Structures are given as structure tokens and as C-alpha cells.
Amino acid sequence: MVDDGLMAGDESEIALSKQELREVTAFAAACAEVVLEVFEADQPDDPRPRDAIGAAWEFARGGERGKSLRDTAWAALKAAKSADTAAAREAAQAAMSAAGAAYLHPLAKATQVKHILGAGAHAARAAELVDDNNAGIGAEYVERAVQRATPVVVEVLKRFPAAPGGGGRVGELIRILDTDLRSLTFPGVGVHVNVLSRARGNVPSGRGTRGPDSGSGHPGSRDDEDLAPGPAGLAETVDVGEVGQGAR
């Protein structure tokens, strides 16, 4: 199990602390949250994606992994399947991926990168579909995700192999986001800075020289950076078995 200290086992395992896991989950929840309105416009009476994001934030802010995270991830996947539009399905899958991010395993496998970046990629795809499959909008959302990433998130990502191939457009967005995040450096900023500190304005975001998100009229756009609280299907962004098992 991942505990409050760093852990590492055999050569196939990667050091990962519980606080780092919380940071990754906070990043995923922030990415998913900006397109939640896309799902809720399609299914206004279905709270399941919102519940999944809420469970992700609860863990990120100090809660424990458990039945709520697993159940809400599954429920958000079911919500995605019941949505009437492709954009709403992607938004629900972003929420599912946010809850599933807490189950990132400390294993040196490329597929684990989906736990870190799946929510951001599904959110970008949802935004593309809202705007008539506009890839330029997807690129904007990838950029916003890059700006949200803390030094901790980037450091954790760099411990894993590069994102795997395949997965259609969501898989492509995962790889773009993966490449962009791995290119980041944080001169003068320690890696043990968390997303809540940055939300209070104590730490520069992303590459440090970039400004906050600007309102653009697209889902989730704001006049300040949104720090509040892949492949299609849970099996492709978050391993179904892993959600139940937890990290070793």
C-alpha cells in the first residue's frame, strides 16, 4: 500500500507517497470539473459525475481511499453510457477518471499515465465536441491543464514511462498532454508544493510565465485560473480491477 512516506519495491515499482497521490487526484479533479456543466446540461438530474469529482476532492484534501471513490467512479462511467451526446459522455468520463486517479499504482507501466492525465484528456475531448469537433479548442484545454499542473504532479508523471499509443482522439490528447508536461521545469520552486497552496496564490502555476485562464465562452472558462474543486470507457483510462485493488 502507499502510505504517508515514500515507498518503492522491486525494480518495476516507483516511489509514490500518499501526499503525491492526493496531488495527482487534485489535478485530475480540477481538469474534470471545468466540463462538468457539459454533462449536466445534457442530464440535469443525474448527479453521478459531480459526486465522482466530489469524492476525488475529498481524497485530495485528506480523506482516505475507499468504497466511495470506487463506487462514484463506476457510477460516473454508467452516467457516461446514459448520456445523450458524445460531449456529455466525455465529460462524465473525465469525472470518472478524476475519482480513478486516486488509484494510480506505483508501477513502471505506461498505462498508469492514464490515471494522471485521463481526466484532462477527456475534458479536452468534451470541449472539442461541444465546438463541432474543433481540435483547436482541445489544444486550448490541454494548455489549461498544463497550467494547472503543480511541480509535484509533473515530478510524479516523469517517474513513469511515456503515455502509451492507441486510444483514438482521447489517447492522442493524453500523449500531447504527457509531452507538454514532461517539458516543464520549475526553476526556484520546490517540488513539495501542493495544489491548495497554489490556489491561495503562493506558487506560480504551470510554466510560471503564463497568465491565468481567460474567459473564452467555452465550457468551464473563467476569468481566473480554475483550481477549485482516453480512451473511451473505464477499462481504457482507469483499470477496472485496479480501482478495487488500490496501489500495492
Secondary structure, DSSP 8 states (H G I E B T S, - for coil): ---SS----STTB----HHHHHHHHHHHHHHHHTTHHHHHHH-TT--HHHHHHHHHHHHHTT---SHHHHHHHHHHHHHHHH-SSHHHHHHHHHHHHHHHGGG--SB--GGGHHHHHHHHHHHHHHHHHHTTS-HHHHHHHHHHHHHH--HHHHHHHHTS----S-SHHHHHHHHHHHHHHHT---TT--S---HHHHHTTSS--TTSSS------SSTT--SS-------SSHHHHS-HHHHHH---
